[in-house]
Amino acid sequence: MELTPLSWLLAFLPILTVMVLMLAFKWGGMRSSAASWIVTVIVSVVFFGGTWKILAWSQVKSLFLSFNLLYIIWGALLLYSLANEVGAIRMISEAIPHLSSDRSLQVLTIAFLLTSFLQGMGGFGVPVAVCAPILVSLGFSPILAVVLTAIGHSWAVAFGSMASAYESLISVTAVPGIQIAPYAAAFFALSHVPIAGIITVLSTGWKSLLKTMPAILTISAVMSLTLWVLVTNGLWSLGSIGPSLMGLLTMFLITRLPAYRGKADPASPMENKQSFLLTIIPYILLVGIGFLIILIKPLNQFLSRAQFSLGYPEVVSDLGLVTPAQQSDPIRFFSHPGSVLMYSILISSLIFHFKGYFKVGALRRILSRLTHSAIGASLGVITMVGVSTIMTHTGMTSLIARGISEAINRSLYPAVSPFLGALGAFLTGSNSNSNILFGVIQKESAQLLNLSVPLILAGQNAGASFASVMSPAKLIVSCTTVGLANQEGIVLRKLLPLLLVLISLAAVAMFLWAFFMGAGA
């Protein structure tokens, strides 16, 4: 379709609908996504040549894509419900102050380091689903808990889940990952101090930032160095796990210092260590099983043998846009992050049963909490992914990207690249999907403007990573875990300006890098 201001605005209308309804009218994610889906169907059929076949197959694809996320959502919510039933959330909230009485370090440990570690292991909503309820149990409001945990792991999305998003960027652009790696590592390393600073100010105020800054600088330096070494040596699959693990170790050492340990009461209300470890066994198993599957390659390969994928036929719009036949990425059932959650749940449940931790009616309460939380979130996710697939199959997404790239001159394009990646992630709910949709466009734009292709792709990846945590689909999941169903718009209003700060920092870094060091490929 010819690119005109009107055609671009029409293509952008579904995104605009979601943003206006959530930000201005404070609609919940499910209602907003449903409205956006209706707008998308109408606009795609009337203006972009959408056919019944395109609509049908795009929704089949959206259901298949949604299963990947929903499997994890239901698993994460079930794990939380189980942990809550046996008192694990309460005991963790008691143990954190026992480690250090410094409130800022407590929040940083959970919202910055633990979320990033969980993102490295599995991602797909698990970090917020696990950590936001812990912050609520420590006395933070549900809205602030979601905001803190979402920001805290935003840097880790790009290299989380075995660097699946980064691998997708390499795959679609055919640019070696080792060429993109130095830029990508630099952008995320630059974000560590701002992210930790934002979390500290939001949770404990400006005054505590000065006291906490030496700890923040130390932890960030360790994480940034670890990230650089791993990613630039081709180990990007450990690009989130490695830095966050080193950050957690550094945090533990820092809390041993008198300046930060404070007056933690050795006789805190936390029960004996054996009881505590038994109660939090779901989380211990989650970490242990996740590590085994990730790091033991033969085990991973064996579990990945059982897989399922769908074949999609070629579809052609009435305007002649061809979406070629393709095979979906396979779902590997036994090595899937959702399966890691289920393994942890099943083993934990057996242990709790034999230890007598389940009280009368426990199963009913666990399943009741699960269904109450998960059904609404599932409908919202399916609807929003449906919007994304319709827009892709009718060329609306590509038209948006073309309009942005063609409207920007050469000198400013490096600064725009992260925002384009962010737009893709907000729309699709995924760093990976943004890289798939916009990676080739960013590469071609860089080549036409004689800019460094690896630099521009690193900007695309950075923007998509930061913005993915505020996509409507993920906000629905995040809010559900802390009882904020239908309040996603309020959370987005608080989250958006903070994440725009991080994206803008990446944009400034992109611009300066291109300007001072030469942008040519």
C-alpha positions in Angstrom: 0.0 0.0 0.0 1.2 3.5 -0.8 2.6 5.4 2.2 0.7 8.6 2.8 -0.1 10.5 6.0 -3.6 9.1 6.0 -2.6 5.5 5.4 0.1 5.7 8.1 -2.5 7.1 10.6 -5.0 4.4 9.7 -2.3 1.7 10.3 -1.4 3.3 13.6 -5.0 3.5 14.7 -5.1 0.2 16.6 -2.1 1.2 18.7 -3.5 4.7 19.3 -6.8 3.1 20.4 -5.0 1.0 23.1 -2.9 3.9 24.3 -5.8 6.4 24.5 -8.1 4.1 26.3 -5.6 2.9 28.8 -3.8 6.3 29.4 -6.6 8.8 29.0 -9.7 6.8 30.0 -8.0 4.4 32.4 -9.6 1.4 30.8 -8.3 -2.0 31.8 -6.1 -4.0 29.5 -8.7 -6.6 28.5 -11.3 -3.9 27.5 -8.7 -1.8 25.7 -7.4 -4.8 23.8 -10.9 -5.9 22.8 -11.7 -2.4 21.5 -8.4 -2.4 19.6 -9.1 -5.8 18.1 -12.5 -4.5 16.7 -10.8 -1.4 15.3 -8.1 -3.5 13.8 -10.5 -5.9 12.0 -12.5 -3.0 10.6 -9.5 -0.9 9.4 -7.7 -4.0 8.0 -10.8 -5.1 5.9 -11.9 -1.6 4.8 -8.5 0.0 4.0 -5.8 -2.7 3.9 -7.3 -5.5 1.9 -8.0 -7.9 4.7 -10.0 -11.0 3.8 -11.8 -13.6 5.8 -8.9 -16.0 5.1 -6.4 -13.5 6.4 -8.5 -12.9 9.5 -9.0 -16.6 10.1 -5.4 -17.7 9.8 -4.0 -14.7 11.6 -6.2 -15.6 14.6 -5.1 -19.2 14.4 -1.5 -18.0 14.5 -2.4 -15.7 17.4 -3.8 -18.6 19.4 -0.7 -20.6 18.9 1.5 -17.7 19.8 -0.6 -17.0 22.9 -0.2 -20.6 24.1 3.5 -19.9 24.6 2.7 -17.1 27.0 -0.4 -18.5 28.6 1.3 -21.7 29.6 3.8 -19.7 31.6 1.1 -17.3 32.9 -1.0 -20.1 34.3 2.1 -21.9 35.7 3.4 -18.7 37.3 0.0 -17.9 38.9 -0.4 -21.5 40.1 3.1 -21.4 41.6 2.2 -18.2 43.4 -1.1 -19.6 44.6 0.6 -22.7 46.0 3.4 -20.7 47.6 0.8 -18.4 49.2 -1.2 -21.3 50.5 1.8 -22.7 52.5 3.0 -19.3 53.7 6.1 -19.0 51.5 5.3 -15.4 50.5 5.0 -14.4 54.2 8.2 -16.1 55.1 10.2 -14.5 52.3 8.9 -11.1 53.4 10.2 -11.9 56.9 13.5 -13.2 55.6 14.4 -10.2 53.5 14.6 -7.8 56.4 16.6 -10.4 58.3 19.3 -10.1 55.6 19.6 -6.4 56.0 17.5 -3.7 57.6 18.3 -1.3 54.8 15.0 -0.8 52.9 16.6 0.3 49.7 18.8 -2.8 49.5 15.8 -5.0 50.2 13.9 -3.6 47.3 16.8 -3.7 44.9 17.4 -7.3 45.8 13.9 -8.2 44.8 12.9 -5.7 42.1 16.3 -5.4 40.3 18.4 -8.5 40.9 15.9 -11.3 41.5 13.6 -10.2 38.6 16.6 -10.1 36.2 17.7 -13.5 37.3 14.2 -15.0 36.7 14.0 -13.2 33.4 17.3 -14.9 32.4 15.9 -18.3 33.3 12.5 -18.0 31.8 11.0 -14.6 31.4 7.5 -14.3 29.8 6.0 -12.6 32.9 7.6 -14.9 35.5 9.7 -12.1 37.1 6.7 -9.9 38.0 4.5 -12.8 38.8 7.0 -14.0 41.4 8.4 -10.8 42.8 5.6 -8.2 42.8 3.6 -10.2 45.4 6.7 -10.3 47.6 7.0 -6.5 47.5 3.3 -6.2 48.3 3.9 -8.5 51.4 6.7 -6.1 52.4 4.2 -3.2 52.5 4.4 -1.7 49.1 1.2 -0.8 47.2 0.3 -3.3 44.4 0.7 -0.5 41.7 4.2 0.4 42.9 5.1 -3.3 43.2 4.3 -3.9 39.5 6.1 -0.7 38.4 9.3 -1.5 40.4 9.5 -5.1 39.2 8.7 -4.3 35.6 11.4 -1.6 35.4 13.9 -3.8 37.3 14.1 -6.5 34.7 13.5 -4.4 31.6 17.2 -4.5 30.7 17.3 -8.3 31.0 14.6 -9.1 28.5 16.9 -9.0 25.4 19.2 -11.7 26.7 16.6 -13.5 28.8 15.0 -16.9 28.0 18.2 -18.2 26.6 18.6 -15.0 24.6 15.7 -15.9 22.4 15.0 -12.3 21.4 18.6 -11.7 20.5 18.7 -14.9 18.5 15.6 -13.8 16.6 17.3 -10.6 15.6 20.4 -12.5 14.3 18.2 -14.9 12.5 16.0 -12.4 10.6 18.8 -10.0 9.7 21.6 -12.5 9.0 24.0 -10.2 10.9 26.4 -12.1 13.1 25.6 -11.7 16.7 29.2 -11.1 17.6 29.1 -7.9 15.6 26.1 -6.5 17.4 27.2 -7.7 20.8 29.6 -4.8 21.8 26.9 -2.2 21.2 24.2 -4.2 22.8 26.3 -4.9 25.9 27.2 -1.2 26.2 23.6 0.0 26.0 22.3 -2.3 28.7 25.4 -1.7 30.9 24.6 2.0 30.8 21.1 1.3 32.0 22.0 -0.5 35.2 22.7 2.6 37.4 19.6 4.5 36.1 17.3 1.5 36.7 18.6 0.9 40.2 18.4 4.6 40.9 14.8 4.8 39.7 13.8 1.9 41.9 15.5 3.4 44.9 13.9 6.8 44.5 10.4 5.3 43.9 10.6 2.9 46.8 12.5 4.8 49.5 12.8 8.4 48.3 15.6 10.8 47.2 17.3 11.0 50.5 18.1 7.3 50.6 19.6 7.4 47.1 22.8 9.2 48.3 23.4 6.5 50.9 22.6 3.7 48.5 24.6 5.0 45.6 27.9 3.4 46.5 26.2 0.0 46.6 24.4 0.8 43.3 27.6 1.8 41.6 29.4 -1.3 42.8 26.7 -3.8 41.9 26.2 -2.1 38.5 29.9 -2.2 37.7 30.1 -5.9 38.5 27.0 -6.6 36.4 28.1 -4.5 33.5 31.5 -6.1 33.4 30.0 -9.6 33.5 27.5 -8.7 30.8 30.3 -7.3 28.5 32.5 -10.3 29.0 29.8 -12.9 28.4 28.1 -11.2 25.4 31.2 -10.1 23.5 32.5 -13.7 23.8 29.4 -15.2 22.2 27.8 -16.4 25.5 24.7 -14.2 25.1 22.5 -17.0 26.3 23.9 -16.2 29.7 23.7 -12.4 29.2 20.9 -12.0 31.8 21.6 -14.9 34.2 25.3 -14.2 34.6 25.1 -10.5 35.5 22.2 -10.9 37.8 23.8 -13.8 39.6 27.0 -11.8 40.1 24.8 -8.9 41.2 23.1 -11.0 43.8 26.4 -12.3 45.1 27.7 -8.7 45.3 24.6 -7.6 47.1 25.0 -10.3 49.7 28.6 -9.2 50.3 27.5 -5.6 50.6 24.8 -6.4 53.2 27.6 -7.8 55.4 29.1 -4.3 55.6 28.2 -2.4 58.8 27.0 0.6 56.8 24.3 -1.4 55.1 23.6 -4.3 57.4 22.1 -1.9 60.0 20.4 -3.4 63.0 18.8 -6.5 61.6 17.3 -8.4 64.5 18.7 -11.9 64.7 15.5 -12.9 66.5 13.3 -11.8 63.7 9.9 -13.4 63.3 11.3 -15.7 60.6 10.9 -19.3 61.6 13.7 -21.8 61.8 15.9 -22.2 58.7 14.8 -25.8 58.0 11.1 -24.7 58.0 11.9 -21.7 55.9 13.8 -23.7 53.3 11.0 -26.2 53.1 8.3 -23.6 52.7 10.1 -21.8 49.8 10.9 -25.1 48.1 8.8 -24.1 45.0 11.2 -21.3 44.3 14.3 -23.3 45.0 13.1 -26.0 42.6 12.2 -23.3 40.0 15.8 -22.1 40.1 17.4 -25.5 40.3 15.4 -27.2 37.5 15.6 -24.2 35.3 19.4 -24.2 35.6 19.7 -27.9 34.9 17.6 -27.6 31.7 19.4 -24.5 30.5 23.0 -25.5 31.3 23.0 -29.3 30.7 22.9 -29.4 26.9 22.2 -33.2 26.5 19.3 -32.9 29.0 18.0 -29.8 27.1 18.3 -31.6 23.8 16.5 -34.7 25.1 13.6 -32.7 26.6 13.3 -30.6 23.4 12.7 -33.7 21.2 9.0 -33.6 21.9 7.8 -30.5 20.0 4.8 -29.3 18.1 4.4 -26.7 15.4 1.8 -25.5 12.9 2.0 -24.9 9.2 0.4 -21.7 7.9 -0.7 -21.4 4.3 0.1 -18.5 2.0 -2.4 -15.7 2.2 -2.9 -12.7 -0.1 -4.7 -9.5 0.7 -7.0 -7.8 -1.7 -4.2 -5.2 -2.2 -1.8 -7.9 -3.3 0.3 -8.2 -0.1 1.6 -11.8 0.1 2.2 -13.4 3.5 4.2 -16.5 2.4 3.5 -20.0 3.8 5.5 -20.7 6.9 6.0 -23.1 9.7 5.6 -21.8 13.2 8.4 -21.9 15.8 8.0 -25.2 17.6 6.7 -25.5 21.1 9.0 -27.8 23.0 6.8 -29.1 25.7 9.2 -30.6 28.2 11.8 -27.9 28.1 9.3 -25.0 27.9 9.6 -22.4 30.7 6.0 -23.3 31.5 7.0 -26.9 32.0 9.8 -25.8 34.4 7.1 -24.1 36.5 4.9 -27.2 36.4 7.8 -29.5 37.4 8.5 -27.2 40.4 4.8 -27.2 41.3 4.3 -31.0 41.1 7.4 -31.8 43.1 6.6 -29.1 45.7 3.0 -30.3 46.0 4.2 -33.9 46.8 6.6 -32.6 49.4 4.0 -30.4 51.0 1.5 -33.3 51.0 3.8 -35.7 52.8 4.9 -33.1 55.2 1.3 -32.2 56.1 1.5 -28.6 55.0 -1.8 -28.7 53.2 -4.9 -27.8 55.3 -8.4 -28.9 54.6 -9.7 -27.2 51.4 -6.2 -26.3 50.2 -6.7 -27.6 46.6 -10.0 -25.8 46.2 -8.5 -22.5 47.5 -5.4 -22.8 45.2 -7.5 -23.5 42.1 -10.0 -20.8 42.9 -7.3 -18.2 43.2 -5.8 -19.5 40.0 -8.9 -19.3 37.9 -10.0 -16.0 39.3 -6.7 -14.4 38.3 -5.9 -16.2 35.0 -9.1 -16.2 33.0 -9.3 -12.5 32.5 -5.6 -12.2 31.8 -5.7 -15.0 29.2 -8.5 -13.3 27.3 -6.6 -10.0 27.2 -3.4 -11.7 26.0 -5.2 -13.6 23.2 -6.9 -10.5 22.0 -3.8 -8.3 22.0 -1.8 -11.0 20.2 -4.7 -11.2 17.7 -4.3 -7.5 17.0 -0.6 -7.9 16.3 -1.1 -10.8 13.8 -3.8 -9.1 11.9 -1.7 -6.0 11.5 1.3 -8.0 10.4 -0.7 -10.0 7.8 -2.2 -6.9 6.2 1.0 -4.8 6.1 -0.1 -2.3 8.7 3.0 -2.9 10.9 5.4 -2.6 8.1 3.7 0.6 6.9 4.2 2.1 10.4 7.9 1.3 10.4 8.4 2.6 6.9 6.7 5.8 7.7 8.9 6.4 10.7 12.2 5.4 9.0 11.5 7.5 5.8 10.5 10.6 7.8 13.8 10.7 9.7 17.0 12.1 8.2 20.4 10.3 8.5 21.8 12.1 11.4 18.8 11.6 13.6 18.0 8.0 12.7 20.3 6.3 15.2 18.4 8.1 18.0 15.1 7.0 16.5 16.0 3.3 16.2 15.3 2.4 19.9 11.9 4.1 19.8 11.0 2.0 16.7 12.0 -1.1 18.6 10.0 0.0 21.6 6.9 0.6 19.4 7.2 -2.9 18.0 7.5 -4.4 21.5 4.5 -2.4 22.9 2.4 -3.6 20.0 3.4 -7.2 19.9 4.1 -7.7 23.7 7.5 -9.3 22.9 11.1 -8.3 22.3 11.4 -11.2 20.0 8.4 -10.3 17.9 9.6 -6.7 17.6 13.0 -7.9 16.4 11.3 -10.1 13.8 8.9 -7.4 12.6 11.3 -4.5 12.5 14.8 -6.0 12.4 15.0 -6.2 8.6 13.4 -2.7 8.2 16.0 -1.3 10.6 18.8 -3.1 8.7 17.7 -1.8 5.3 17.2 1.7 6.6 20.8 1.6 8.1 22.2 0.4 4.7 20.3 3.1 2.8 21.5 5.8 5.1 25.0 4.5 5.3 24.8 3.8 9.0 26.4 1.1 11.0 24.0 -1.9 10.7 25.2 -3.6 14.0 24.8 -0.3 15.9 21.2 0.3 14.6 20.2 -3.3 15.3 21.6 -2.9 18.9 19.3 0.1 19.2 16.4 -1.8 18.0 17.0 -4.6 20.5 17.5 -2.2 23.4 14.3 -0.2 22.8 12.3 -3.4 22.4 13.7 -4.9 25.6 12.8 -1.8 27.7 9.3 -1.4 26.2 8.3 -5.0 26.2 7.5 -4.9 30.0 4.8 -2.3 29.4 3.0 -4.0 26.6 -0.7 -4.4 27.3 -0.4 -8.2 27.2 2.3 -8.3 29.8 0.6 -5.6 31.9 -2.5 -7.7 32.1 -0.4 -10.6 33.5 1.6 -8.4 35.9 -1.5 -6.7 37.4 -3.4 -9.9 37.8 -0.8 -11.4 40.1 -1.3 -8.5 42.7 -5.1 -8.1 42.4 -5.1 -5.2 40.0 -7.3 -6.6 37.3 -8.7 -3.9 35.0 -6.3 -1.3 36.4 -3.6 -1.8 33.8 -4.2 1.8 32.5 -3.2 3.3 35.8 -0.1 1.2 36.0 0.8 2.1 32.4 0.5 5.9 33.2 3.1 5.5 35.9 5.3 3.1 34.0 5.4 4.9 30.6 7.4 8.0 31.5 10.0 6.0 33.5 10.6 3.6 30.6 10.8 6.5 28.2 13.7 7.8 30.3 15.5 4.5 29.7 14.7 4.4 26.0 15.8 8.0 25.6 19.1 7.2 27.3 19.7 4.5 24.7 18.7 6.9 22.0 21.2 9.5 23.2 23.9 6.9 23.4 23.1 5.8 19.9 23.3 9.3 18.6 26.6 10.2 20.3 28.1 6.9 19.3 27.2 7.4 15.6 28.2 11.1 15.7 31.6 10.9 17.4 32.8 7.4 16.3 31.5 7.3 12.8 28.2 5.8 11.7 29.3 4.2 8.4 28.9 0.4 8.2 
